Amino acid sequence: MSFRNLGKFIPKNLQKIIFKEINAYILSGKALKCFFEDCRNNNGNLKYLEIKGKFIFGQHYFDIAKEFDIELKIQTFK
């Protein structure tokens, strides 16, 4: 299963998710948008997403989260 399809399986009442080890191969901007779209299409209540990973996250990730009214927190490590 890919990250982009994971949003279909998020419980509707889940409001906060923390991913502890994400890398660039899993999480593209397009995959993040698909994830949020699937959460919304399944009447999900996701409000907060925290991502910890080993790559540089650009402003476009925050723009995508804002589009879906989701607070995005990113922590990078080497």
N, CA, C and O atoms as a printed pandas DataFrame, in Angstrom:
     atom_number atom_name residue_name chain_id  residue_number  x_coord  y_coord  z_coord
0              1         N          MET        A               1    0.843   -1.166    0.000
1              2        CA          MET        A               1    0.000    0.000    0.000
2              3         C          MET        A               1    0.896    1.238    0.000
3              4         O          MET        A               1    1.902    1.288    0.708
4              5         N          SER        A               2    0.528    2.212   -0.782
5              6        CA          SER        A               2    1.304    3.445   -0.838
6              7         C          SER        A               2    0.709    4.505    0.093
7              8         O          SER        A               2   -0.450    4.414    0.498
8              9         N          PHE        A               3    1.513    5.495    0.419
9             10        CA          PHE        A               3    1.063    6.569    1.302
10            11         C          PHE        A               3   -0.154    7.275    0.719
11            12         O          PHE        A               3   -1.089    7.613    1.445
12            13         N          ARG        A               4   -0.139    7.495   -0.589
13            14        CA          ARG        A               4   -1.224    8.257   -1.214
14            15         C          ARG        A               4   -2.580    7.569   -1.051
15            16         O          ARG        A               4   -3.607    8.248   -1.062
16            17         N          ASN        A               5   -2.616    6.255   -0.900
17            18        CA          ASN        A               5   -3.879    5.533   -0.736
18            19         C          ASN        A               5   -4.265    5.308    0.719
19            20         O          ASN        A               5   -5.362    4.829    1.004
20            21         N          LEU        A               6   -3.387    5.644    1.625
21            22        CA          LEU        A               6   -3.616    5.398    3.047
22            23         C          LEU        A               6   -4.799    6.189    3.607
23            24         O          LEU        A               6   -5.459    5.728    4.538
24            25         N          GLY        A               7   -5.070    7.355    3.062
25            26        CA          GLY        A               7   -6.158    8.202    3.554
26            27         C          GLY        A               7   -7.522    7.536    3.521
27            28         O          GLY        A               7   -8.408    7.893    4.298
28            29         N          LYS        A               8   -7.697    6.577    2.636
29            30        CA          LYS        A               8   -8.971    5.858    2.534
30            31         C          LYS        A               8   -9.247    5.005    3.764
31            32         O          LYS        A               8  -10.391    4.637    4.030
32            33         N          PHE        A               9   -8.196    4.694    4.508
33            34        CA          PHE        A               9   -8.328    3.764    5.624
34            35         C          PHE        A               9   -8.208    4.423    6.998
35            36         O          PHE        A               9   -8.202    3.733    8.017
36            37         N          ILE        A              10   -8.113    5.736    7.029
37            38        CA          ILE        A              10   -8.016    6.463    8.295
38            39         C          ILE        A              10   -9.397    6.497    8.944
39            40         O          ILE        A              10  -10.364    6.896    8.296
40            41         N          PRO        A              11   -9.510    6.092   10.200
41            42        CA          PRO        A              11  -10.818    6.146   10.879
42            43         C          PRO        A              11  -11.389    7.563   10.873
43            44         O          PRO        A              11  -10.653    8.536   11.034
44            45         N          LYS        A              12  -12.679    7.668   10.689
45            46        CA          LYS        A              12  -13.334    8.974   10.567
46            47         C          LYS        A              12  -13.158    9.852   11.793
47            48         O          LYS        A              12  -13.120   11.076   11.667
48            49         N          ASN        A              13  -13.050    9.264   12.969
49            50        CA          ASN        A              13  -12.950   10.068   14.186
50            51         C          ASN        A              13  -11.503   10.382   14.578
51            52         O          ASN        A              13  -11.281   11.072   15.572
52            53         N          LEU        A              14  -10.525    9.900   13.830
53            54        CA          LEU        A              14   -9.122   10.161   14.131
54            55         C          LEU        A              14   -8.780   11.599   13.752
55            56         O          LEU        A              14   -8.999   12.009   12.613
56            57         N          GLN        A              15   -8.244   12.365   14.703
57            58        CA          GLN        A              15   -7.945   13.773   14.461
58            59         C          GLN        A              15   -6.453   14.074   14.407
59            60         O          GLN        A              15   -6.058   15.131   13.914
60            61         N          LYS        A              16   -5.619   13.167   14.902
61            62        CA          LYS        A              16   -4.183   13.434   14.971
62            63         C          LYS        A              16   -3.400   12.189   14.545
63            64         O          LYS        A              16   -3.678   11.078   14.996
64            65         N          ILE        A              17   -2.415   12.404   13.666
65            66        CA          ILE        A              17   -1.547   11.320   13.212
66            67         C          ILE        A              17   -0.101   11.786   13.317
67            68         O          ILE        A              17    0.218   12.926   12.979
68            69         N          ILE        A              18    0.772   10.897   13.788
69            70        CA          ILE        A              18    2.204   11.170   13.825
70            71         C          ILE        A              18    2.921   10.048   13.077
71            72         O          ILE        A              18    2.838    8.881   13.459
72            73         N          PHE        A              19    3.625   10.417   12.005
73            74        CA          PHE        A              19    4.466    9.479   11.270
74            75         C          PHE        A              19    5.896    9.728   11.711
75            76         O          PHE        A              19    6.393   10.848   11.587
76            77         N          LYS        A              20    6.566    8.706   12.223
77            78        CA          LYS        A              20    7.872    8.894   12.846
78            79         C          LYS        A              20    9.059    8.760   11.903
79            80         O          LYS        A              20   10.102    9.358   12.167
80            81         N          GLU        A              21    8.948    8.016   10.836
81            82        CA          GLU        A              21   10.081    7.857    9.919
82            83         C          GLU        A              21    9.586    7.810    8.484
83            84         O          GLU        A              21    9.282    6.744    7.948
84            85         N          ILE        A              22    9.513    8.971    7.880
85            86        CA          ILE        A              22    9.063    9.082    6.496
86            87         C          ILE        A              22   10.249    9.549    5.662
87            88         O          ILE        A              22   11.048   10.369    6.113
88            89         N          ASN        A              23   10.360    9.021    4.437
89            90        CA          ASN        A              23   11.427    9.492    3.563
90            91         C          ASN        A              23   10.855   10.012    2.254
91            92         O          ASN        A              23    9.666    9.847    1.979
92            93         N          ALA        A              24   11.690   10.630    1.462
93            94        CA          ALA        A              24   11.257   11.285    0.227
94            95         C          ALA        A              24   10.622   10.315   -0.763
95            96         O          ALA        A              24    9.798   10.722   -1.581
96            97         N          TYR        A              25   10.989    9.055   -0.702
97            98        CA          TYR        A              25   10.444    8.090   -1.648
98            99         C          TYR        A              25    8.977    7.783   -1.360
99           100         O          TYR        A              25    8.243    7.365   -2.256
100          101         N          ILE        A              26    8.556    7.983   -0.139
101          102        CA          ILE        A              26    7.178    7.699    0.258
102          103         C          ILE        A              26    6.296    8.927    0.147
103          104         O          ILE        A              26    5.144    8.826   -0.274
104          105         N          LEU        A              27    6.815   10.077    0.515
105          106        CA          LEU        A              27    5.975   11.257    0.684
106          107         C          LEU        A              27    6.325   12.378   -0.285
107          108         O          LEU        A              27    7.178   13.218   -0.001
108          109         N          SER        A              28    5.670   12.377   -1.408
109          110        CA          SER        A              28    5.777   13.495   -2.342
110          111         C          SER        A              28    4.621   14.451   -2.054
111          112         O          SER        A              28    3.682   14.101   -1.339
112          113         N          GLY        A              29    4.694   15.631   -2.602
113          114        CA          GLY        A              29    3.591   16.576   -2.447
114          115         C          GLY        A              29    2.296   16.016   -3.021
115          116         O          GLY        A              29    1.221   16.204   -2.450
116          117         N          LYS        A              30    2.404   15.333   -4.142
117          118        CA          LYS        A              30    1.221   14.741   -4.774
118          119         C          LYS        A              30    0.618   13.645   -3.887
119          120         O          LYS        A              30   -0.602   13.539   -3.762
120          121         N          ALA        A              31    1.478   12.840   -3.279
121          122        CA          ALA        A              31    0.991   11.781   -2.385
122          123         C          ALA        A              31    0.299   12.378   -1.165
123          124         O          ALA        A              31   -0.726   11.864   -0.717
124          125         N          LEU        A              32    0.857   13.465   -0.625
125          126        CA          LEU        A              32    0.245   14.122    0.526
126          127         C          LEU        A              32   -1.133   14.667    0.170
127          128         O          LEU        A              32   -2.078   14.538    0.949
128          129         N          LYS        A              33   -1.244   15.269   -0.996
129          130        CA          LYS        A              33   -2.537   15.805   -1.436
130          131         C          LYS        A              33   -3.561   14.685   -1.602
131          132         O          LYS        A              33   -4.706   14.832   -1.174
132          133         N          CYS        A              34   -3.172   13.579   -2.209
133          134        CA          CYS        A              34   -4.083   12.436   -2.364
134          135         C          CYS        A              34   -4.507   11.892   -1.003
135          136         O          CYS        A              34   -5.669   11.534   -0.812
136          137         N          PHE        A              35   -3.578   11.830   -0.066
137          138        CA          PHE        A              35   -3.875   11.371    1.287
138          139         C          PHE        A              35   -4.949   12.252    1.922
139          140         O          PHE        A              35   -5.933   11.743    2.459
140          141         N          PHE        A              36   -4.761   13.575    1.862
141          142        CA          PHE        A              36   -5.735   14.502    2.437
142          143         C          PHE        A              36   -7.079   14.435    1.713
143          144         O          PHE        A              36   -8.127   14.498    2.356
144          145         N          GLU        A              37   -7.062   14.308    0.390
145          146        CA          GLU        A              37   -8.310   14.205   -0.375
146          147         C          GLU        A              37   -9.097   12.968    0.037
147          148         O          GLU        A              37  -10.313   13.032    0.212
148          149         N          ASP        A              38   -8.407   11.848    0.190
149          150        CA          ASP        A              38   -9.085   10.618    0.597
150          151         C          ASP        A              38   -9.644   10.730    2.010
151          152         O          ASP        A              38  -10.739   10.240    2.287
152          153         N          CYS        A              39   -8.897   11.373    2.903
153          154        CA          CYS        A              39   -9.421   11.599    4.261
154          155         C          CYS        A              39  -10.713   12.409    4.195
155          156         O          CYS        A              39  -11.698   12.071    4.851
156          157         N          ARG        A              40  -10.704   13.468    3.411
157          158        CA          ARG        A              40  -11.879   14.334    3.284
158          159         C          ARG        A              40  -13.043   13.585    2.622
159          160         O          ARG        A              40  -14.183   13.674    3.079
160          161         N          ASN        A              41  -12.754   12.855    1.554
161          162        CA          ASN        A              41  -13.809   12.142    0.831
162          163         C          ASN        A              41  -14.466   11.058    1.676
163          164         O          ASN        A              41  -15.604   10.670    1.411
164          165         N          ASN        A              42  -13.760   10.569    2.688
165          166        CA          ASN        A              42  -14.317    9.558    3.596
166          167         C          ASN        A              42  -14.876   10.182    4.867
167          168         O          ASN        A              42  -15.038    9.509    5.885
168          169         N          ASN        A              43  -15.172   11.493    4.792
169          170        CA          ASN        A              43  -15.740   12.235    5.928
170          171         C          ASN        A              43  -14.857   12.170    7.167
171          172         O          ASN        A              43  -15.358   12.151    8.291
172          173         N          GLY        A              44  -13.549   12.136    6.962
173          174        CA          GLY        A              44  -12.609   12.102    8.078
174          175         C          GLY        A              44  -12.516   13.438    8.792
175          176         O          GLY        A              44  -12.849   14.481    8.229
176          177         N          ASN        A              45  -12.060   13.398   10.035
177          178        CA          ASN        A              45  -11.927   14.595   10.868
178          179         C          ASN        A              45  -10.475   14.916   11.189
179          180         O          ASN        A              45  -10.194   15.518   12.225
180          181         N          LEU        A              46   -9.556   14.529   10.329
181          182        CA          LEU        A              46   -8.144   14.771   10.576
182          183         C          LEU        A              46   -7.876   16.269   10.672
183          184         O          LEU        A              46   -8.253   17.033    9.784
184          185         N          LYS        A              47   -7.219   16.684   11.761
185          186        CA          LYS        A              47   -6.920   18.100   11.995
186          187         C          LYS        A              47   -5.424   18.362   12.146
187          188         O          LYS        A              47   -4.982   19.504   12.015
188          189         N          TYR        A              48   -4.638   17.314   12.420
189          190        CA          TYR        A              48   -3.219   17.500   12.729
190          191         C          TYR        A              48   -2.414   16.336   12.164
191          192         O          TYR        A              48   -2.760   15.173   12.367
192          193         N          LEU        A              49   -1.349   16.659   11.462
193          194        CA          LEU        A              49   -0.446   15.643   10.939
194          195         C          LEU        A              49    0.982   16.054   11.272
195          196         O          LEU        A              49    1.427   17.146   10.918
196          197         N          GLU        A              50    1.684   15.173   11.951
197          198        CA          GLU        A              50    3.089   15.412   12.287
198          199         C          GLU        A              50    3.935   14.397   11.535
199          200         O          GLU        A              50    3.656   13.199   11.557
200          201         N          ILE        A              51    4.970   14.893   10.871
201          202        CA          ILE        A              51    5.833   14.034   10.071
202          203         C          ILE        A              51    7.273   14.230   10.513
203          204         O          ILE        A              51    7.762   15.355   10.610
204          205         N          LYS        A              52    7.932   13.132   10.775
205          206        CA          LYS        A              52    9.357   13.162   11.100
206          207         C          LYS        A              52   10.064   12.381   10.008
207          208         O          LYS        A              52    9.673   11.256    9.697
208          209         N          GLY        A              53   11.108   12.968    9.419
209          210        CA          GLY        A              53   11.737   12.281    8.313
210          211         C          GLY        A              53   13.136   12.746    8.002
211          212         O          GLY        A              53   13.679   13.644    8.645
212          213         N          LYS        A              54   13.712   12.104    6.987
213          214        CA          LYS        A              54   15.106   12.315    6.616
214          215         C          LYS        A              54   15.253   13.057    5.292
215          216         O          LYS        A              54   16.121   12.714    4.490
216          217         N          PHE        A              55   14.438   14.048    5.056
217          218        CA          PHE        A              55   14.617   14.843    3.852
218          219         C          PHE        A              55   14.076   16.242    4.072
219          220         O          PHE        A              55   13.419   16.515    5.077
220          221         N          ILE        A              56   14.351   17.110    3.142
221          222        CA          ILE        A              56   13.940   18.508    3.262
222          223         C          ILE        A              56   12.506   18.656    2.764
223          224         O          ILE        A              56   12.178   18.267    1.643
224          225         N          PHE        A              57   11.672   19.219    3.609
225          226        CA          PHE        A              57   10.283   19.478    3.252
226          227         C          PHE        A              57   10.170   20.918    2.785
227          228         O          PHE        A              57   10.630   21.824    3.480
228          229         N          GLY        A              58    9.574   21.150    1.633
229          230        CA          GLY        A              58    9.401   22.502    1.120
230          231         C          GLY        A              58    8.090   23.126    1.568
231          232         O          GLY        A              58    7.237   22.468    2.163
232          233         N          GLN        A              59    7.952   24.400    1.272
233          234        CA          GLN        A              59    6.751   25.150    1.632
234          235         C          GLN        A              59    5.501   24.534    1.019
235          236         O          GLN        A              59    4.416   24.657    1.587
236          237         N          HIS        A              60    5.630   23.874   -0.130
237          238        CA          HIS        A              60    4.451   23.315   -0.794
238          239         C          HIS        A              60    3.725   22.280    0.074
239          240         O          HIS        A              60    2.515   22.103   -0.075
240          241         N          TYR        A              61    4.428   21.602    0.963
241          242        CA          TYR        A              61    3.762   20.655    1.871
242          243         C          TYR        A              61    2.818   21.403    2.819
243          244         O          TYR        A              61    1.702   20.954    3.082
244          245         N          PHE        A              62    3.279   22.540    3.322
245          246        CA          PHE        A              62    2.450   23.348    4.219
246          247         C          PHE        A              62    1.267   23.967    3.472
247          248         O          PHE        A              62    0.172   24.085    4.020
248          249         N          ASP        A              63    1.496   24.360    2.221
249          250        CA          ASP        A              63    0.418   24.917    1.401
250          251         C          ASP        A              63   -0.675   23.885    1.160
251          252         O          ASP        A              63   -1.862   24.206    1.207
252          253         N          ILE        A              64   -0.275   22.658    0.906
253          254        CA          ILE        A              64   -1.249   21.580    0.698
254          255         C          ILE        A              64   -2.053   21.345    1.971
255          256         O          ILE        A              64   -3.276   21.215    1.914
256          257         N          ALA        A              65   -1.384   21.290    3.112
257          258        CA          ALA        A              65   -2.081   21.081    4.389
258          259         C          ALA        A              65   -3.059   22.219    4.665
259          260         O          ALA        A              65   -4.174   21.983    5.131
260          261         N          LYS        A              66   -2.649   23.437    4.383
261          262        CA          LYS        A              66   -3.521   24.601    4.605
262          263         C          LYS        A              66   -4.775   24.517    3.737
263          264         O          LYS        A              66   -5.867   24.881    4.174
264          265         N          GLU        A              67   -4.612   24.041    2.518
265          266        CA          GLU        A              67   -5.738   23.872    1.597
266          267         C          GLU        A              67   -6.819   22.965    2.201
267          268         O          GLU        A              67   -8.006   23.139    1.924
268          269         N          PHE        A              68   -6.403   22.006    3.019
269          270        CA          PHE        A              68   -7.332   21.064    3.637
270          271         C          PHE        A              68   -7.608   21.395    5.104
271          272         O          PHE        A              68   -8.244   20.614    5.812
272          273         N          ASP        A              69   -7.132   22.548    5.554
273          274        CA          ASP        A              69   -7.341   23.013    6.932
274          275         C          ASP        A              69   -6.790   22.014    7.952
275          276         O          ASP        A              69   -7.435   21.702    8.953
276          277         N          ILE        A              70   -5.587   21.524    7.673
277          278        CA          ILE        A              70   -4.918   20.571    8.556
278          279         C          ILE        A              70   -3.612   21.192    9.034
279          280         O          ILE        A              70   -2.827   21.697    8.232
280          281         N          GLU        A              71   -3.385   21.152   10.336
281          282        CA          GLU        A              71   -2.135   21.656   10.897
282          283         C          GLU        A              71   -1.035   20.644   10.605
283          284         O          GLU        A              71   -1.164   19.461   10.919
284          285         N          LEU        A              72    0.032   21.115   10.009
285          286        CA          LEU        A              72    1.146   20.248    9.642
286          287         C          LEU        A              72    2.383   20.652   10.433
287          288         O          LEU        A              72    2.794   21.812   10.425
288          289         N          LYS        A              73    2.965   19.678   11.113
289          290        CA          LYS        A              73    4.216   19.901   11.841
290          291         C          LYS        A              73    5.250   18.956   11.256
291          292         O          LYS        A              73    4.998   17.762   11.095
292          293         N          ILE        A              74    6.420   19.505   10.938
293          294        CA          ILE        A              74    7.462   18.697   10.321
294          295         C          ILE        A              74    8.743   18.792   11.135
295          296         O          ILE        A              74    9.172   19.875   11.535
296          297         N          GLN        A              75    9.341   17.631   11.368
297          298        CA          GLN        A              75   10.623   17.563   12.067
298          299         C          GLN        A              75   11.562   16.728   11.210
299          300         O          GLN        A              75   11.284   15.560   10.937
300          301         N          THR        A              76   12.666   17.318   10.788
301          302        CA          THR        A              76   13.628   16.576    9.974
302          303         C          THR        A              76   14.825   16.165   10.820
303          304         O          THR        A              76   15.194   16.843   11.778
304          305         N          PHE        A              77   15.414   15.048   10.446
305          306        CA          PHE        A              77   16.613   14.568   11.122
306          307         C          PHE        A              77   17.511   13.897   10.104
307          308         O          PHE        A              77   17.069   13.547    9.010
308          309         N          LYS        A              78   18.753   13.719   10.458
309          310        CA          LYS        A              78   19.730   13.123    9.530
310          311         C          LYS        A              78   20.027   11.697    9.884
311          312         O          LYS        A              78   20.826   11.047    9.208
